Structures are given as structure tokens and as C-alpha cells.
Amino acid sequence: MTVRYAVTFEFATRAPITLRGTVAGGRAATCVARATKAAQLALKPVGWSSVVCCLLERLDDAPDEVEDPVEG
């Protein structure tokens, strides 16, 4: 599966930082692990207090567009 993700590192005294992107994996847990690792490598957060990883959308399982019967 391929998913869009957002990973946010939150800090006690600083503004949060977020990375968004896409990642592929066989299961949701694999996608979360890969997204979190990509965010750690890209953002290099130090002293974070919490991490939030959201899988926003599955890209490979999106239904095909259905033709609108009104517009033909």
C-alpha cells in the first residue's frame, strides 16, 4: 500500500515541526515506521516531548472516479 503521511514532533517550549510525504509498505504498521524514520532523518529533532504520525490517505486503493449521471 502507498499512503500520504504527516509526522509531527512536539516540544515542551518550542513550536512543533512537521514533515509530510508519501511512503509505501505492506501493512499500516510498516508505513508508520517508515514515515517516522523518514521524518527523523529529514528533521533531525532534538529534545522532542511527543511524536504524532498520521496516515492521511491510501493512494493505491482510491476508487476510480464514477461518472456523474446528471452530467452524463
Residue pairs with C-beta under 8 A, 6 or more apart in sequence:
1 24
1 25
1 26
1 27
1 28
1 31
1 58
1 60
1 61
2 22
2 23
2 24
2 58
2 59
2 60
3 22
3 23
3 24
3 25
3 28
3 31
3 35
3 55
3 56
3 57
3 58
3 59
4 20
4 21
4 22
4 55
4 56
4 57
4 59
5 20
5 21
5 22
5 23
5 31
5 32
5 35
5 53
5 54
5 55
5 56
6 18
6 19
6 20
6 52
6 53
6 54
6 56
7 18
7 19
7 20
7 35
7 36
7 38
7 39
7 51
7 52
7 53
7 54
8 16
8 17
8 18
8 51
8 52
9 16
9 17
9 18
9 39
9 43
9 45
9 48
9 50
9 51
10 16
10 48
10 49
10 50
10 51
10 52
11 45
11 47
11 48
11 49
12 47
12 49
17 43
17 45
19 38
19 39
19 42
19 43
21 35
21 38
22 59
23 31
23 34
23 35
23 38
24 31
24 34
25 31
25 33
25 34
28 55
31 55
32 53
32 55
35 53
35 55
36 51
36 53
39 45
39 53
